[in-house]
Amino acid sequence: MDDDEDWCGNPWEDEPEPPERRSASSGERPKAAAERLLIPLARAQDAVARLEASVAAAAPDVAAGLRARLAFFEAAGFVAHHGPAVHPHDLALREAGLAGSFALAAMTGRLKHEAPWTMTEGGDDAVPDDHLVAHALAYARHWRRLAELATVQSLKSIEALAAPLSQLGIHLADDETTRAWLGSLPGPAECPGLLAAAAVMAAGLPGRERDERLDLAPSYVAASLWRRHGYGRSVALPFWSAPVSRIDQLARKGGGEFERLYLDCVAEAAQRGARELDRLQRTASRIAALPGTARSRLQEAGGIAIREPLVTVRLLAHKLDVSTRAALDLVVKLLQVGVLREMTGRGAWRAFAVA
């Protein structure tokens, strides 16, 4: 992808330790917070609105492909914030069952086989905990569901929210404190949606102590709250796709400074999504221009490659209802015209993605 070189972010200047984080609602009226954060709020709102409108107007294959890829960007950002980074492509291989435990691969000297993109980008044998990776991939799935399924209403009850959070490794207690917190989340008439999301990220979930790292659960609640405010119909609220150095900086901040930097992270994550959308649209145009005949399935195969973060010969054969031999021929042709590239470097169990 064009954006591979900055998948784990760019360096930012270090700053001294800040005071403890707090939400805008804990010591400042929402209106005052909105006035103080007007410029970063407008910048983030503009970036997210442009991304949502562009995805809504895109062809269905391109929109689905953008959500799938951005979900892995989100997962990779979280993993990088908590420890050794893993490339989004390698997370996609893991999710597809084409890569196993990164920790086991590191112990057995097979990390290049299981995480080829991470190692190509200069990674070493340090890998994240497998549970951390599993939670990140669960977040990616639920993040996509927020935009793809209109029936998802995670904030309607404790039970509805507890189910996805449990897959993120978070137990949400069913008690008065949690019910009061859930009922206190601001609606559209009370606070701008992005400020509501920022307040959730700053305060965290009830009954959980904050540490020096940001967690998945508040970001999922923030994205769900953004959806409840009437947004996120074509793509869920991005956050972890921001440069990891920016997220690391955010984790050290408190008060209004936290909210300002959170809005900056959202804006940068949305801009990264917009760049990826542009890339997919260019690829879709190339596929549409490929020569075809009445019997050719080349453009259909290209459409599947746009929708899926990675494709295999077996996947193409199943989706197109053709033989494995025919699917392999289609992959070879797409490789020859530069639409696909091989992702694994293996002789078997190979996967391909749009170039």
Secondary structure, DSSP 8 states (H G I E B T S, - for coil): -TTGGGTT---------------HHHHS-HHHHHHHTHHHHHHHHHHHHHHHHHHHHS-HHHHHHHHHHHHHHHHHHHHHHHSS---HHHHHHHHTTSS--HHHHHHTT-HHHH-HHHHHTT--S----HHHHHHHHHHHHHHHHHHH-TT--TTS-HHHHHHHHHHTT-----SHHHHHHHHHS--TTTS-HHHHHHHHHHH--TT----SS--HHHHHHHHHHHHHTT--SSS----TTS-HHHHHHHHT--HHHHHHHHHHHHHHHHHHHHHHHHHHHHHHHHHHTS---SS--HHHHHHHHHHSSSB-HHHHHHHHT--HHHHHHHHHHHHHTTSEEESS--SSS--EEE-
